Amino acid sequence: MTTGQRCDDCGTELGARDTAMRCPKCGGLLSLRYDAPAERGQALRARFDARRSTASTVDALKHQTAPLDASGVWRYRELVLPDADAADVVTHPEGNTPLLRRASVAEWCGADALLMKHEGANPTGSFKDRGMTVAVTQARRVNASAAACASTGNTSASLAAYAAHAGMPALVLVPSGQVALGKLAQTLAYGAHTLIVRGDFDACLRLASEAAERLAVYLANSINPYRIAGQKTIVLELLQQLDWRAPDWIVLPAGNLGNTSAFGAALHEARELGLIDTMPRIAAVQASGAAPFAASYRDNFRERHTVRAETAATAIRIGDPASYSRAVRVIRETNGVVLDVSDAAILDAKAVVDASGVGCEPASAASIAGVRDLVSRGVIRRGDVVVAVLTGHILKDPGILLQYHRETQPPPARANRPIEIDAELSAVERVLASARKSETDLQIPRYARNDR
């Protein structure tokens, strides 16, 4: 099956190896096009299921390359990049992330059938790896001399790792003072050339795009259609984990809107190919200080809003989302909703997820805060099957985590202050007695501490 590219707006077609990121005629975003697989419905599900069952057969000690089936992206290659040669694929592998049930989180949200798809389990700790394995594979296929991206942190860490794996120089542009410590540390450690730009993310993206056009580097941001193709597999994998029974809702954090676009594309293909029978609704959740898409939704998308973004959830601190037009179509096609939640709500939701033993970065918790908000307003019903996507690992932003628990005044209700004691057993005993009393007072049922 041969892959090509097509403009979402005017239909102009480009070759698979054309490195333009926008349509040369109208400036629209590009999507990948390829022949649909011959199998449909049960036959295609069986193919994907068979690959999943054999994914772990690799002998690293004998220097065997991980088979494509070991990747939670390339397992679905017919719907990602069907004509990629296995020798070109750059994979850790990635994907294979868990779908988690925590009763304490479900109860806090008021959603009995809440599941969390934790993309923080990817190699560099975020969902970005799913798109980056495809983008860097394509960069290798077109013989790119270097790859570049603008980033609020997760994209830079992912590109740095995958470019290092491919033996390719990486150039990342990050906004000064707006990148969480854990993400910046990863980017530096993986060896990327890191440029700290005096400006916000949108300024970084403009500069990275100019570099791609004029300096012949390969742009790996989410406007890259190969990135979107890889990120579709978050949805494909969660559907497979649910035995191909579609949930009622998929709720995700929304920043640059690449995932919103990818999720819509995946659901459209899954329905067309008979992988699922019903279409879930998508809820895209923004931080109130970075909510241009939510503002446009409230305006029935009559106007494309932009803002100067400011939020503690740095991964979604974006004021002019690049994938806006695609995301609008997705919300309309899935009868979806867009909302925004405050930083306080995000950090409270994060504390609930963290205390369940799962943990996530602040932007991830926007999805959980969004579920709680939608349940409270009756948009999501208590019995609806809901999958909330957690996009990043708890250690992506240790600064905001420690600030919440140790420094915020007055202490938030869920702050877990460290306790300084003398080196005496009696001091330990007092703390333990207090902890036991608190648990008894809260009357936490046993089921709330475990999966169901």
N, C-alpha and C positions, 0 to 999 in steps of 0.2 A: 504494500500500500504506500503510495507516494504522498508526502506531506507538502502542502502549499500554504500560502497566507492570503487572507482576504480582508479588505477594509470593512469594518462594521457599518460604516455610514454610506459609502458610495459603491461598494462592491468591487472595487479595483483589486485585481489579483496579482500577487507577487510570488516569485519562486521561493522554495523552502530555504535557500541559502542567501537570500537577500537580507542584509543586516539592518535595513531601515526599521525604525520602531514606530513610525507613523506613516500613513498613506501619503505618497508623494503628490497626489492630486488634491486631496481635500484636508489632509492633516488628521484624519480619523485614526482611531486605534485599530490594530490588526488582530485577527484571530487565526488560529491554525485550522486548516481544512484537510481532510483525508478521507479516503474511502471507508465506509462503515464496515466493520468486521462481518464476515459471512454468517457467523453464529448470532443468534438472537435469543432472548428470553432464557429458558432453562439451560440451553446448550452453552451460552456465554457465561452464565453463572457457574456452571460446572467447570468450565475452563479456568476461571479465576479461582474457584475453590480448590481445584487440583493443584494449582501453583502455590497457593497458600499452605497446603499440607506438606509440600516438599521444600519449602523455602529455606530450611535451616541446614541443608546438606552442602556444607562447604568445608574444605580442609585447609585452613590458613597455614598450618605448619608445612604443607607441601606447596605453598605459594600459589594455590589455585585462586583465580579471580572469583569473587562472589558472584554466583549466578544471578541473572536479572530477577528471577523469582524470589530471591531473598529480600528484595527491596519492596517496600509498601508503595512505591511509585511505579517501578518498572514491571511489577506484576500485572499492571493494567495497561501495558504498553500499547495495545491496539487503540486505546482512547487517549494516549499521551503523545507519543512520537513513534508511530508504527514502523517507520523505515530506518530507525537508528541501528547502526551496526553495534553489536555487543562490545567490540573492541574500542569503540568511541565513548561508551557510556562511563561517566564519572559518578561512582556511587560508593557510599560508605559501607553498608547500605543504610537507607533512611526509611521513615515510615514505621509501620508495625506498632503504632502508638496505642495505648490502652483506652478502652471505653469503660469508665469507672462509675460505680454507684456508691454514693455516700449518703446514708439516710439523714445525717445531721444537716447536710447542705440542702437536701431536698425539702426537709421540714422547714428550714429557715426561709427558703424560697416559696413554700406553699405549693410545691409541684411534686406530687407523689411519685411520678415516673420520670424523674430527672436523671439524666446520665451526663457525664463529662468526658469529652474526647480530648485527651491531654497531649497536645502537640509539643509540650515541653520535653517529651521523651525522645525527640529527634536528636541526632548526633551533636549539633551545636546548641541544643536547648530551645529551639523554636520551629514553628511550621515552615519557616523560610527555606529549610533544607529541601522540602519537597519540590519547590519551584527551582531552587538553585541547581539541583542535580540535572535537571533538564536544560536549564539555561547554559550552564558550563559545558554540558555535553554538546550543545549546539555551537557554543563558542569554539570548541575543539573541532567540530565538523566544518566550520567555515575558516579554520586556520587563523583565528584571531590572535593577535600578538599580545593583547592584554584585555582584561575585563574591568569595568568600572561600575560603581553604583553611588547613589546618594542614600543616606540612611539615618534613621533615628537610633540605630544600634543593632537590631537583629539581622537586618539584611547585610550589613557590613561584616558581622561575625560569620555569617553563612558563606558569603562570597569569599571571604578570606580563607576559610577552611577548604572549600571546594576548589578554589583556584590553586591552593597549595597542593592539593591532591592531584590536580591535573598538570602541575608544573608550569603554571601560567601566572605572570605578574598580575596583581590586583591593586586597583586604585580606588580608595573609598573616600567619600566626602561626607563629613558629619558636621552638624551645626554646633558651634562653640557653646559649651556649657549646658547642652541639652541631651547628652547621651549618658545613660546609666553606666556606672563604673564597671559592672560585670561584662557588659557588651563591649565597651571600649577595650577592656583587658583582653578579651578574646580576639578582637580584631588585630591588636598589636602582636599578641602571642602567635597567631597564625601567619604573621609575616606580611600583611598587606601594607602598602604605602598609604598612610592615613593622613588626610588633609583636614584640618579643623577650620571650618569656614566661619567667618564673621557674618552670620546670617541664620535664618531658620531653615527647616527642611526644604521648603519650597525653593529657596535660593540655591540650596545644594543640588536639587534635582535639575533646575535650569542649567546650572554649571556642568553637571555630569552629562546632560543631553547635548550641550554644546561641544563638550570634549569628544563625545561619541561621533558627532557629525564631522568635526574638523580635525581630530587627532587620531581617527581610525581605531578607537578602542571599542570593545563590545559592551553595550549597556545592559546591565543585569537587573534593572529595577522592574517593578510589577507592571509597567506598561509593555514590557517584553512579553509577547504572546507565549513564548516557551515557558516562562515562569508561571503564567496562568494555567497552562496545560498540566504542569506538575502539581499545582495546588488543588486541582480538581480531585486529586486522589484522596484528600482528606474526606470528602463526601463518599467517594466510592468505597473506601475502606470502612467507614462507619456503617454504611449500608450492608456491606458484607458481614460485619460483626453482628448486625441485627438480623442475620439470615435473610437479607434482602427484603425486609419489611420496613417500609419507610416510616420514620417518626412523624408526628404531627408538626413539630417545629424543629428548626435548626437555628440556634441563636449564637451570634458571633460578634466580637469586637470589630469596629469599623473605623479605619483611618484613611489609608490611601485607596481603599475599596477594591483592592486586588482580590482578596478572598471572597468578598461579596460577589464579584464578577465570576470568579472561578467556581463557586458553589452553584450559582445559577446555571452555568454551562454544564457542570457535571449532572445536575438534576435533570436538565433538558435531555441530555444524551441517555441517561439511565432510563428515563421514561420512554423515549423513542425506541430504544433497543430492547424494551421489555424486561429490564433488570428489576424495575419496580412498577407497581400498579397505580400508586397514588403519588401526588406531588406534595412534599412538605412545604410549609410556609417558612420563609426566612425572616428573622428579626435581626437587623443590623443595629448595634448599640454603640453610640459615640459618647465620649466624655463631654460634659456640658461646656467646657472651655475650648473644645475643638470639635464643634458640631455643625459644620456647614451642610452636610448631607441631611441631617435631621431638620435643619431650617428649611431646606428645599422641599423635603417631604411634607412638612406642615403647610407649605405653600403649593402643594399638589404638583411640585416640580415645574412650576411656571417660571421660576427664576433659579439660576445656578448661583448659590451663595458661596462666598469665601469669607474666611475670618483670619485674624491673627491668633493662632492657636496657643493655648496655655493650659496645661493639665499635668498632674503628677503621673499620669499614665503615658509615659514618654513614647511608647511604641505606637500610639495613635495620636500623637501631637502633630496633626497635619491640618492645615487650614484651607488647602486647595487640592482636593483629592484628584489624582490623575485619571483614575478609572471611573469617573463620575457617570458618564453617559451609559457605559455598560451596566453599572450598578442600578441605574434607574430602570433599565429594561428588566433586570432580575427582580426587583421589588414588584414591579407591575405583573410580571409573568407568574410569580409565585404567590400573589396576593399577600405580599410581605408587609412589614412595618419597619419604620426607622424611629428610634428614640434616642434621647440623651439622658445620662445620669450624672450626678454630681461626683466630684472627687471623693467626698466623704462617703457616699454610697459605694463607690468602687473600693475604697480602702476597707470599709466594713465587710464587703463581700469577700475581699481577699483574705481578711482575718478569719472568716468562716471557713473558706476553702483550705487555708493553711492549717487551721486547728483540726480539720478532719484528717490530717496526715497526707493530704494530696499536695497542696502548695501550688502557687502560680505567681507570675509577675503581675504588676498592677493592671496593665491593659487587659490581660486575660480575664480578670475579675469583672470587667465591664459586662461580660456575657451573663455572669451570675446575678449581678445587680440588675441587669435588664430583665432576666426571668422573674425576679422578685417584683419588679415594678409592673410587668405585664400581668402577672397573676393578681396583684392587688387591684388592678383596674378591670379584671375580668376578661382581658384579651386572651390570655392563656388560661384554660380551665385546669382545675387541680388534677384531673385525671389524664390530661394530655401527655403523650410521650414526647419528651423534650430532650434534645441533645444540645448542650452548651459546649462550645469549643473553647478550650483553654489554650492560648496560643504560645505561651512561653513558660519557662522554668522559673521556680521560686528564686533562684540565685541570680537571675538576670539583673535584678535591681535591689541589691542588699541595702543600699542607702535608705531608700524610702521605707523598707521593712523595719530597719532599726529605728528610724525616726518615729514611726508609728508606735512602736512598742516601748521605746525608751525616753523619747524627748517631747512628744506632743503634749501640750498643756491646754486645757485640762486633759487628763488621760482619756482616750476613747474607751467606750464600754468594754471592748474586746482587747484592749492593750494588755500584754503579758509582761509586766515589768520584772526585770531581774531583781533578785533579793540578795543583798549583801549580808553575810552572817559571820559570826566568830567561828573559829575552828573547833566547835564543840558539838557533840552528838545531840545535846538538848536543843540546840538551835535548829538542827535538821528535823528533830521530832516535832517542834512547834510548827514548822512550815508544812510538814506532812499532815499533821492534824488539821490544820487550816484548810489544806487542799481537799482532804476527805470530807470535811464539813461542807465546803462549798459545793462539792459534787452531790452530796446528799440533799442540800437545800435546793439545788437546781432540779433534783429528781430526774436525772438523765436516764431514760430507759436503756436497757442493755442493747436493744436493736439499733439505737442511734449511734453506737460506737463501732458498728461493723457494717460490712456490705450486706445487702440482701439480694 
